[in-house]
Structures are given as structure tokens and as C-alpha cells.
Amino acid sequence: MQGIDECLLEAMRLPGARGAALVDWTSGLALGAVGESPGGDQEAAAAEAAELARLAAEQRAFASAGSEAAGGAGGLGGSSAGSAGDGTEPPVEDLILSNRDSYHVLRFVPTSFDSSVFLHLWLTRAEGNLALARIRLGEMAGRLELG
């Protein structure tokens, strides 16, 4: 198990990492951040990334096939979104947004409470390895110890 600071510092050791943050997608607040942030403002970047995360998590089209078979909505309030204390997985595993010079990887973190946090990693496209980043963020999310 590792804390927020250790997790974010580990993310910054990935090739091409420019910045990393742990964000609560319901409030849009950064729980921790290191490195640069897109647009130069960490709080604004966290709020904008949270909007993307919330949009994906609330849509039935992005729910896993297993959650729909079980009757879940795949979003907030549905059985796959989890409720406090049930330890269910987040409705979405990760999101990848790419632009001309960088990647943004948002990895949802399973928690024992409401699974409403995600890791946001900003990578340069020239130096970053998207496959490696997805694998390592998944490992980090599994080891992250929150509250």
C-alpha cells in the first residue's frame, strides 16, 4: 500500500510524464498533484478532467457488459457505481485523451468507499509510452491507500 504522494511520484517516473494528479471526480478537486499541469493551473486542470471522468462514468454506453447484465446502470446511482462501503469497482477503468503532442490518461481508482477518484497522468507524445503508462497506473491504483 502506498499513499498519495508516493503514488504521484511513482507516476512521474514514467517515461514522458509531465504531470500527475489524484482527483475526486464528484467535486473536481485535486487531492494531490506533482509536476506541470495542462494550461498551467492544477485546480482548473483537475476540474476539467473531472468533468470528462464524470461524463464517462454516468453513461450507460460505457458501462461494462457484466454490469448491464446484472441490471446496473453503469453510472452514478446504478449498482455498478457502488455505494459507500460496498467496495465495488468504478464504472469505468480508464480514459485516454490524445492530442497532437500529448496523452492524458485518467485511471479510476477502486476504493472501499465510493470509488470517486482517479489518477490523471499527462504524458508527452514523443517520449511517453501509452501502453506502459496504462499498465503502471493500473498497478498504482491497486496499491493506493486512501483515508
C-alpha positions, 0 to 999 in steps of 0.5 A: 500500500502506498499513499498519495504522494508516493503514488504521484511520484511513482507516476512521474517516473514514467517515461514522458510524464509531465504531470500527475494528479489524484482527483475526486471526480464528484467535486473536481478537486485535486487531492494531490498533484506533482509536476506541470499541469495542462494550461498551467493551473492544477485546480482548473486542470483537475476540474476539467478532467473531472468533468470528462471522468464524470461524463464517462462514468454516468453513461450507460454506453460505457458501462461494462457488459457484466454490469448491464447484465446484472441490471446496473446502470453503469453510472452514478446511482446504478449498482455498478457505481457502488455505494459507500462501503460496498467496495465495488469497482468504478464504472469505468477503468480508464480514459485516454485523451490524445492530442497532437503532442500529448496523452492524458490518461485518467485511471479510476481508482477502486476504493472501499468507499465510493470509488470517486477518484482517479489518477490523471497522468499527462504524458508527452507524445514523443517520449511517453509510452501509452501502453506502459503508462496504462499498465503502471497506473493500473498497478498504482491504483491497486496499491493506493491507500486512501483515508 
